[in-house]
Amino acid sequence: MIKGTAEMPKLSARLRFIVGAMALALIVAVAAPVTAQQRNPDSSVNPTASSVREDQLLNELDRISGRCTIPDQKACTIEQPAGRDWRHFHEVTLRWIGAISILGMLALLVIFYLVRGMVRLESGRSGRVLVRFSVFERLVHWMTAACFILLAISGLNITFGRPLLLPLIGPDAFTAWSQWAKYAHNYLSFPFTLGVFTIFLMWIAWNIPNRVDVEWMKRGGGIVGHDHPPADRFNAGQKMIYWIVVLGGTAVAVSGYILMFPFYGTNIAGMQVAQVVHGVAALLFVAVMLAHIYIGTIGMEGAFEGMWDGTVDVNWAKEHHRVWLEKEIVEGHVAAPPPKGKMQPAE
Amino acid sequence: MARMKFLCDADRCIECNACVTACKNEHEVPWGINRRRVVTINDGKPGERSVTMACMHCTDAPCAAVCPVNCFYTTADAVVLHSKDLCIGCGYCFYACPFGAPQYPKVGNFGSRGKMDKCTYCSGGPEPDGSLAEFEKYGTNRLAEGKLPLCAEMCSTKSLLAGDGEIIAQIYKERVVKRGYGSGAWGWKTAYRETIAS
């Protein structure tokens, strides 16, 4: 206590000094514009000439706002040249990102298909099947997928339609199509978001990275050659797709809803950022989904039926998802082999 | 042909809002849309200035560049106009515009903004000059009648100037020389990439 009181005067003196220094700095800062005041030819200060100047305001801030008397207070911002940067992004940067990622992915897939071809079922079909995806899982998947395709087409139309489609079909037809595409884009976002959220919940348990994935990644997933590294229900590649869908879907949904609800917690600058995020995330998302569609259809024999019919051949599971198959056998989800001599369906 | 521009001499603007009212009345602009507005900067402080702002009819207009359906066009007088028949109300021009000129009749969400509306420099739209269809969509076409935009024509202090860029720049320059100061040609650097020395 005694020590404390002894130090009190010292502390307050220091405080006084700091406050005094700050006040002095403030006075100097406030007084500075006075020297910048314009003067009349006889060097007297012209009181009406010391006005705000546009170039000075734009240097200090990236936009100029004031007070206005109309109810729409957004109109009180009169100048924000940042639209120029956003325009450059939309006209140049975004189109390059889209062209490189989507055309690049398509080129890669074509080359891969020509070199590697379809990943065949090496041991042929066993004739026995096991359930891979339930009706509910397939419903959610296809709802999300259908929405995604329509959202992708209508979204690509906004960025690439004007240079690519407009010259072909003319302005009236292009506007009619774009108007519907815009409505579809806005309203299909709701089932799409619901689908992404449901996917997140229903498959999270199978998509936590673990040691099996490290081994799978080390062996390159067996994509090159005829290797079949073990995998659980989802291999590391599928887990990556899962997380891209969940995180990419969240990014496009959040940024999309910001654009759909203008001025809810954002301003023009915020919406420009949201559009940048939305555009880049969506284009990369489309590129990744092209690879997903490839490997789920012409890229791999026996893969598509898992999501379409819900069942896969036991040999397919053995080759691609060995760990999962073993678990399913233990849990008794796989029917016993059919007795010898019984008729097999010719396929 | 002239290169039409707007110039607001902020040292003359008295914030009477007559330009705003004239515009709304002349074009029968719907509720909630203000093609022109007056903004006061540093309100109540020394050096306060009011500026009236609408579409500046930019050189190489950003709205026209980003429009996904290419609904904008520039007239022979360098006025930036758009077709409401082609507009899909996406809002992109509104993100790109440095002056907040594009307006939408609906405040609704889910992309139901309606067709974009903005200052036409009192020169209508793609429909035949002076037609009813043109008036209903874009307002009157004064330019076709040889008249300048009403906002500038009726400005009581002649703060807002409209007309050929070189002529109004010359008028502004002379004013600046005579009175010895000027707060700058607001928006000119952004819209036309040029300034008027003051």
Interface residues (C-beta under 8 A of the other chain):
Chain A: Q38 N40 P41 N46 T48 A49 S50 S51 V52 R53 E54 D55 L57 L58 I64 S65 G66 R67 C68 T69 I70 P71 D72 K74 A75 C76 T77 I78 E79 Q80 P81 A82 G83 R84 W86 R87 H90 E91 N157 I158 T159 G161 R162 L166 P171 D172 F174 T175 S178 Q179 K182 Y183 H185 N186 Y187 L259 M260 F261 P262 I268 M271 Q272 Q275
Chain B: A10 D11 N17 V20 G32 N34 R37 V38 V39 T40 I41 N42 D43 P46 G47 E48 R49 S50 V51 M53 P62 A65 V66 C67 P68 V69 N70 C71 D85 L86 C87 I88 G89 C90 G91 Y92 F94 Y95 A96 C97 P98 F99 G100 N109 F110 G111 R113 R179 G180 Y181 S183 G184 A185 W186 G187 K189 T190 T195
